[in-house]
Amino acid sequence: MSGVLNTVDQRTNLVGENRLELLLFSLNSMQLFAINVFKVREVIKVPPMTKMPGSHHNISGVASLRGQSVPVIDLRAAIGFPPSRIENQEQNLIITEYNRTVQGFLVGQVRNIINTAWTEIQPPPKTAGRSNYLTAITQVKEGDKKSIVEIIDVEKVLAEIVHYDISISEEVLDEQLLGEMHGRKVLIVDDSSTARGQVRGTLSQLGLEIIECRDGKEALTLLKSWCDAGRDVNKELLQVITDAEMPEMDGYKLTHEIRSDPRMKDLHITLNTSLSGSFNEAMVKKVGCDRFISKFQPDLLVEVAQERLRQVLGED
């Protein structure tokens, strides 16, 4: 499988064009699952693992990869299936980087990479309930039939294993700004309910009013409806905080659409994503975001909100 990802550095031109590439795999079941190629470092056969006493029950062990200790998460067990059994079944390890951490996901057969558009990616059906582990679904054609592909909400999986603290350091808070924060609105755009909850839990401590959208298309529709109703969204919103990867319309395309509409082109937009920093710094400049921050950093979120408020107060 090492050859599957050998051209990943050449794939960056897809991002910003509302396109993505998905790595397809199974969990030793009939269903097909996927994660974004950009979050994948490599795919390897399962190496020797060391069990860690007291570790989370969904962590199969720790593997040593080129001198780095990498926790291995049993993805089957993490999303509610019976735990994986290595005997007589194909097993692979997908090494990923999320939220500035490296981890491996124990999966079954790794299939292939598909190139698709975010417009072909749909949110999971509402009947799936809030406890599902999907951010989206799509379809892939295999021969004469189409198969459903379920895109894993990796941030939710990780949040249930690694505790993400939303507390804010005292030295970060600007007490003089807290009174001005109260009631100001921030629009959060993210397809992961876990990620939205993390940002909401952090910023609501400042007294900010949080508005949430699940993808770029939903956010753009909301903003345009406000503009059509005569509302000045540039003044009404303190800022927009958006993920990069989302069904139907990604964060880069959303930013481009906002900047192209004179009624809201001055909105302050922060890209908040688990994708690699150096790549996103370049994309921020290309599409016109104001800031880029990698998930999940409560203190940095607060600093960005305070910095933006200082700008607004200076403009008034």
C-alpha positions as CSV (number, residue, x, y, z in Angstrom):
1,M,0.0,0.0,0.0
2,S,3.0,2.4,0.3
3,G,2.6,3.2,-3.4
4,V,-1.0,4.4,-2.9
5,L,0.2,7.5,-1.2
6,N,3.5,8.2,-3.0
7,T,2.0,11.1,-4.9
8,V,0.2,12.8,-2.0
9,D,2.4,15.9,-2.2
10,Q,1.1,16.4,-5.8
11,R,-2.6,16.4,-4.7
12,T,-2.6,19.8,-3.0
13,N,-4.1,21.4,-6.1
14,L,-7.4,19.7,-5.4
15,V,-7.9,21.6,-2.2
16,G,-9.3,25.0,-2.9
17,E,-11.1,23.6,-5.9
18,N,-13.9,22.1,-3.8
19,R,-12.4,18.6,-4.4
20,L,-10.8,16.0,-2.3
21,E,-9.4,12.5,-2.3
22,L,-10.6,9.8,0.0
23,L,-8.7,6.7,1.1
24,L,-11.2,3.8,1.1
25,F,-10.9,0.9,3.5
26,S,-13.0,-1.8,5.2
27,L,-13.3,-2.8,8.8
28,N,-13.6,-6.5,8.0
29,S,-17.2,-6.0,7.1
30,M,-19.2,-5.4,4.0
31,Q,-19.3,-1.6,4.5
32,L,-16.8,0.8,2.9
33,F,-15.3,3.6,5.0
34,A,-13.1,6.5,4.2
35,I,-10.9,9.3,5.5
36,N,-9.3,12.3,3.6
37,V,-5.9,11.5,2.1
38,F,-4.5,14.7,3.4
39,K,-4.7,13.4,6.9
40,V,-2.9,10.2,6.0
41,R,0.9,9.9,6.4
42,E,1.2,6.3,5.3
43,V,-0.4,2.9,5.2
44,I,1.5,-0.1,6.5
45,K,1.1,-3.7,7.6
46,V,0.5,-4.0,11.3
47,P,3.8,-3.8,13.1
48,P,4.6,-5.3,16.5
49,M,2.7,-3.5,19.3
50,T,3.2,-3.1,23.0
51,K,0.2,-3.1,25.3
52,M,0.1,-0.2,27.7
53,P,-1.5,-0.9,31.1
54,G,-4.3,1.4,31.9
55,S,-4.7,2.7,28.4
56,H,-8.1,3.3,26.8
57,H,-10.0,0.1,25.9
58,N,-10.0,1.1,22.2
59,I,-6.2,1.4,22.0
60,S,-4.7,-1.9,20.9
61,G,-1.2,-0.9,21.8
62,V,1.7,1.4,20.9
63,A,3.9,0.8,17.8
64,S,7.4,2.2,17.3
65,L,7.7,3.8,13.8
66,R,11.1,5.1,13.0
67,G,11.8,5.9,16.6
68,Q,8.4,7.5,17.3
69,S,5.9,5.9,19.6
70,V,2.4,5.9,17.9
71,P,-0.8,4.8,19.7
72,V,-2.8,2.3,17.7
73,I,-6.6,2.8,17.8
74,D,-8.9,-0.2,16.9
75,L,-11.2,1.7,14.6
76,R,-13.8,-1.1,14.5
77,A,-14.2,-1.0,18.3
78,A,-14.0,2.8,18.4
79,I,-17.1,3.2,16.2
80,G,-19.2,0.5,17.9
81,F,-18.3,-2.7,16.1
82,P,-16.9,-5.8,17.9
83,P,-13.1,-5.4,18.3
84,S,-10.8,-6.5,15.5
85,R,-9.2,-9.9,15.5
86,I,-5.9,-10.2,13.6
87,E,-6.1,-13.9,13.1
88,N,-7.1,-15.0,9.5
89,Q,-8.1,-11.4,8.5
90,E,-6.2,-8.8,6.6
91,Q,-5.1,-6.0,8.9
92,N,-3.5,-2.6,8.0
93,L,-2.5,0.4,9.9
94,I,-3.4,3.9,8.6
95,I,-1.0,6.4,10.1
96,T,-2.7,9.8,10.4
97,E,-2.0,13.3,11.7
98,Y,-4.9,15.1,13.4
99,N,-4.9,18.1,15.7
100,R,-1.1,18.1,15.8
101,T,-0.9,14.5,17.0
102,V,0.1,11.3,15.2
103,Q,-1.9,8.1,15.6
104,G,-2.5,4.8,13.8
105,F,-5.9,3.4,13.0
106,L,-6.2,-0.4,12.9
107,V,-8.4,-1.3,9.9
108,G,-9.0,-4.2,7.5
109,Q,-8.4,-4.1,3.8
110,V,-7.2,-0.8,2.4
111,R,-8.8,-0.5,-1.0
112,N,-7.8,2.5,-3.1
113,I,-8.0,6.3,-3.4
114,I,-10.9,8.0,-5.1
115,N,-10.9,11.6,-6.4
116,T,-14.3,13.3,-5.9
117,A,-15.9,16.7,-5.4
118,W,-17.2,18.0,-2.1
119,T,-20.6,18.5,-3.9
120,E,-20.8,14.7,-4.1
121,I,-20.3,14.4,-0.3
122,Q,-23.5,14.5,1.7
123,P,-24.2,14.8,5.4
124,P,-25.3,11.6,7.1
125,P,-29.1,11.1,7.2
126,K,-30.7,12.8,10.2
127,T,-32.2,9.4,11.1
128,A,-28.7,8.2,11.9
129,G,-29.0,10.0,15.2
130,R,-26.5,12.2,17.0
131,S,-24.4,9.3,18.3
132,N,-23.2,8.1,14.9
133,Y,-19.5,8.3,14.0
134,L,-19.9,9.8,10.5
135,T,-19.3,13.3,9.2
136,A,-20.6,12.4,5.7
137,I,-21.4,9.8,3.1
138,T,-20.8,9.4,-0.6
139,Q,-21.1,6.8,-3.3
140,V,-18.5,4.9,-5.3
141,K,-19.1,2.9,-8.5
142,E,-17.7,-0.6,-8.5
143,G,-18.4,-2.3,-11.8
144,D,-22.1,-2.0,-12.5
145,K,-23.1,-1.2,-8.9
146,K,-22.8,1.8,-6.6
147,S,-21.7,1.3,-3.0
148,I,-22.2,3.7,-0.1
149,V,-19.0,5.0,1.5
150,E,-19.2,6.2,5.1
151,I,-16.7,9.0,6.0
152,I,-15.5,8.6,9.6
153,D,-15.7,11.5,12.1
154,V,-12.2,11.0,13.3
155,E,-12.4,14.0,15.6
156,K,-15.2,12.4,17.5
157,V,-13.3,9.1,17.7
158,L,-10.2,10.9,19.1
159,A,-12.3,13.1,21.5
160,E,-13.6,9.9,23.2
161,I,-10.1,8.6,23.7
162,V,-8.1,11.8,24.3
163,H,-9.6,14.4,26.7
164,Y,-9.7,17.8,25.1
165,D,-9.7,20.5,27.8
166,I,-11.7,23.6,26.9
167,S,-10.5,25.6,29.9
168,I,-8.9,29.0,29.2
169,S,-5.6,30.0,30.8
170,E,-6.0,33.1,33.0
171,E,-3.0,34.8,31.5
172,V,-4.7,34.7,28.0
173,L,-7.9,36.4,29.1
174,D,-8.1,40.2,28.6
175,E,-10.5,41.2,31.4
176,Q,-11.0,44.6,29.9
177,L,-12.6,43.0,26.8
178,L,-15.0,40.6,28.5
179,G,-17.7,43.2,28.8
180,E,-17.5,44.0,25.1
181,M,-17.6,40.3,24.2
182,H,-21.0,39.7,25.7
183,G,-23.7,39.1,23.1
184,R,-21.4,39.5,20.0
185,K,-22.0,36.7,17.4
186,V,-19.6,34.2,16.0
187,L,-20.5,31.8,13.2
188,I,-18.9,28.3,13.5
189,V,-18.9,26.2,10.4
190,D,-17.8,22.5,10.8
191,D,-19.2,19.2,9.8
192,S,-18.0,17.5,13.0
193,S,-20.4,18.0,15.9
194,T,-17.5,17.3,18.2
195,A,-15.4,20.0,16.7
196,R,-18.3,22.5,16.9
197,G,-18.9,21.6,20.5
198,Q,-15.2,22.2,21.3
199,V,-15.2,25.7,19.8
200,R,-18.6,26.5,21.2
201,G,-17.6,25.4,24.7
202,T,-14.5,27.5,24.5
203,L,-15.9,30.8,23.1
204,S,-19.2,30.7,25.0
205,Q,-17.2,31.2,28.2
206,L,-16.4,34.7,26.9
207,G,-20.1,35.5,26.6
208,L,-20.1,35.2,22.8
209,E,-23.3,34.1,21.1
210,I,-22.5,31.1,18.9
211,I,-24.3,30.3,15.6
212,E,-23.5,26.9,14.1
213,C,-23.6,25.5,10.5
214,R,-22.6,22.0,9.4
215,D,-21.0,22.8,6.1
216,G,-20.0,25.6,3.8
217,K,-23.1,25.5,1.7
218,E,-25.4,25.8,4.8
219,A,-23.3,28.8,6.0
220,L,-23.3,30.6,2.7
221,T,-27.1,30.1,2.4
222,L,-27.5,31.6,5.9
223,L,-25.3,34.6,5.2
224,K,-26.9,35.4,1.9
225,S,-30.3,35.2,3.4
226,W,-29.2,37.7,6.0
227,C,-27.9,40.0,3.3
228,D,-31.1,39.6,1.3
229,A,-33.0,40.7,4.4
230,G,-31.0,43.9,4.6
231,R,-28.8,42.8,7.5
232,D,-25.2,44.0,7.6
233,V,-23.4,40.8,8.4
234,N,-20.0,42.5,8.5
235,K,-21.1,44.4,11.6
236,E,-23.5,41.7,12.9
237,L,-20.8,38.9,13.1
238,L,-17.6,39.3,15.0
239,Q,-16.0,36.6,12.9
240,V,-16.5,33.3,11.0
241,I,-14.6,30.3,12.2
242,T,-14.6,27.5,9.6
243,D,-13.2,24.1,9.1
244,A,-11.5,23.3,5.8
245,E,-13.1,19.9,4.9
246,M,-16.9,19.8,4.8
247,P,-19.6,18.2,2.7
248,E,-21.0,20.0,-0.3
249,M,-18.8,23.1,0.1
250,D,-15.4,23.2,1.8
251,G,-14.0,26.1,3.9
252,Y,-11.8,27.4,1.0
253,K,-14.7,27.6,-1.4
254,L,-16.9,29.2,1.3
255,T,-14.2,31.8,1.9
256,H,-14.0,32.5,-1.9
257,E,-17.8,32.9,-2.1
258,I,-17.9,35.3,0.8
259,R,-15.0,37.4,-0.6
260,S,-16.8,37.5,-4.0
261,D,-20.0,39.0,-2.5
262,P,-19.6,42.7,-1.9
263,R,-22.2,42.6,0.8
264,M,-20.1,40.4,3.1
265,K,-16.6,40.5,1.6
266,D,-15.2,42.2,4.8
267,L,-16.1,39.4,7.1
268,H,-13.3,38.2,9.3
269,I,-12.6,34.5,8.5
270,T,-10.5,32.2,10.6
271,L,-9.7,28.7,9.2
272,N,-9.7,26.2,12.1
273,T,-8.6,22.8,10.8
274,S,-6.8,19.6,11.7
275,L,-5.0,19.6,8.3
276,S,-1.3,20.3,8.2
277,G,-0.2,23.9,9.0
278,S,2.3,24.7,6.3
279,F,-0.1,23.7,3.6
280,N,-3.0,25.7,5.0
281,E,-0.9,28.8,5.5
282,A,-0.5,28.9,1.7
283,M,-4.2,28.2,1.2
284,V,-5.2,31.0,3.6
285,K,-3.3,33.5,1.4
286,K,-4.7,32.0,-1.8
287,V,-8.4,32.2,-0.9
288,G,-8.3,35.2,1.5
289,C,-8.8,33.9,5.0
290,D,-7.6,36.3,7.8
291,R,-6.1,33.7,10.1
292,F,-5.3,30.0,10.2
293,I,-5.2,28.0,13.5
294,S,-4.9,24.3,13.9
295,K,-7.3,22.3,16.1
296,F,-7.8,22.2,19.0
297,Q,-6.2,25.1,20.9
298,P,-8.7,26.9,23.3
299,D,-6.2,29.6,24.3
300,L,-5.4,30.4,20.6
301,L,-9.2,30.5,19.8
302,V,-9.6,33.1,22.6
303,E,-6.6,35.1,21.4
304,V,-8.0,35.2,17.9
305,A,-11.4,36.3,19.2
306,Q,-9.9,39.0,21.4
307,E,-7.6,40.2,18.6
308,R,-10.6,40.5,16.3
309,L,-12.6,42.5,18.9
310,R,-9.7,44.9,19.4
311,Q,-9.8,45.5,15.6
312,V,-13.6,46.1,15.7
313,L,-13.3,48.5,18.6
314,G,-10.5,50.4,16.9
315,E,-12.7,50.8,13.8
316,D,-15.7,52.1,15.7
